[in-house]
Amino acid sequence: MIASRAALFLTLAVFGFAPIQDKTYNLREVHKEGSVKVYEIAVSFEADGFAMEMKSKNRFKITKVNADGSYEEEDTLLGGSMKFNGDEQAIDAEDAKLHKYDKDGKEIKEDKSEEEEEDPISTLLDLLDGSDPATPVKAGHKWDHESKIGKSKFEFVGPEKLEEVDALKLTCEGKFTKEGMTGDMTATTWVRASDASLEKLELKTENMVPGEGAPSGKVKITVTRKE
């Protein structure tokens, strides 16, 4: 009996589990014209004598997908709130803003002056943007990414159930190298297994100095899909 069970377990290990280990997964989002995603975004920043929290709800709709993989997306702020050192105020909803992206997900800035007007959060997320492998990969795959503000190391952990969603989990460790910026960043991202669209993001920094003369602080960002 023991020998037969051992043989069964060995058979499962060789023929049952091996294909799972060899399975590959697409980590690059598949963009579909007309698709809509709604996210809740929470951002906090703490430094000596200063604390800021912002929460918002945003809707993203892909309005056009071109043959070369580039696409256009509407970003609509549905509302939110902002708190400075305990004082809270509402954030009003805004009309949709159209953004254009290349096939790798990098935003196309038609007005070059816009590149200098990026908000600090978008700049921070640059460590994550455009870094997904172009071809399917196995769990455990690692790669490096360099952006205009720093360097990151990624690992695809593997498939994971996130509540009722079949997701794929990735981790990231980054270091800011842009002149005037210092600090480290860690992030965990889950994307949907069906199309690699973002399901959840948890990001935090330690001892981050966002620019020359700015105070050192901590940033936390959470993005959670609601629709």
Buried (B, 14 or more C-beta within 10 A) or exposed (E): EEEEEEEEEEEEEEEEEEEEEEEEBBBBBEBEEEBEBBBBBBBBBBBEEEEBBBBBBBBBBBBBBEEEBBBBBBEBBBEBEBBEEEEEEEBEEEEBEEBBBBBEBBBEBEEEEEEEEBEBBEBBBBBBBBBBBEEEBEBEBEBEBEBEBBBBEBBBBBBEEBEEBEBBBBBBBBBBEBEEBBBBBBBBBBBBBEEBBBBBBBBBBEEBBBEEEEEBBBBBBBBBBEE
